[in-house]
Amino acid sequence: MKVKDKFTNNANSDHSIEWGNSTWNSADISIRNRYDNSATGKFNKSGSSEVPWEDFKLMISQSIERKHFSNKELGDILRNISNIL
């Protein structure tokens, strides 16, 4: 992945989220839930998945439709969205 943007989790410095061009096609956008191995300093490939952006959006919408989010989680998400917009 060619990283274009990165969020580092303040609660866990080994965890970040990355957005960028995918490893399989530089024209495709993907998102990665990245974990670094603090013992070796290397990227933990088995714990860090890269997902196509279109699949990620589908995962979110299907999780909502299939009621995998609690009402509190959905409320928190909506509050975050309204604070950004």
N, C-alpha and C positions, 0 to 999 in steps of 0.2 A: 504494500500500500504506500502510495505517495501521500503523506500526511499534509493536509491543508489547514487543519484546526485541531486543537487538543485541549481537553479539560483534564486537570489533575485533581484527584479526589483529596481534599484536605484531611479527611479522616483516615486515609490509607495511601501513603505516598507511592506504593507499588501499583496502585490502580489508576488507570486513566481511560478516557474515551477519546477516540480519534476519528476524524472525518477526512476523507480524501479520495483520490483516484484508486480504484480497485487493483488488486494484483493480477486479476485475470484479463482485464481490459481497461486501459488507461482512460477510455471514454466514459466508463461507468463509475458512479459514485458509490462508496461503501462507508460503513461505520464499523469500528472495531471496539470491543470491550477488552482493553489491554491490561494484562497483569505482568509485571516484571518480577523476576525471582531475585529477591533482595540478597540471597546468599551468593549467587553467581553474578548478579548484575545483568543477566541475559533475559531476553524476552521469553515468557512462558507461553509457548505455542499451543499447548493443549488446553490452557486455561483462558486463552484469548482468541475469541472468534471474530472473524471479519464477515460481515453480512451485507449483501447488496442493499442499497438504499430503498429500492422498491419493495424488497422482501421485508425490510425493517418496518416500513409504513404499513404493510399488510399485517405483520405480526401485531402491531399496536391496534389496528382497527378490529382485527379478529379477536384479540384479547378483550377488547371492550364489548363487542357484540356477544361474545360467549360468557360474559360476566366473570372474567378472571381478575378484574380489578374490584376492590371493595368500593362502596360509595364514598368512604373517606379518601381513598387513594384518588378517585376521580375528582373529588372536590379539591384536593390539594393540587392536582394537575391543572384544573380549570383556574384556580387562583393564581398559579404560576404564569399561566398563559395571559390572564387579564393584567397582571403586573408588568408583563413584557410589552404588551400592545398598548 
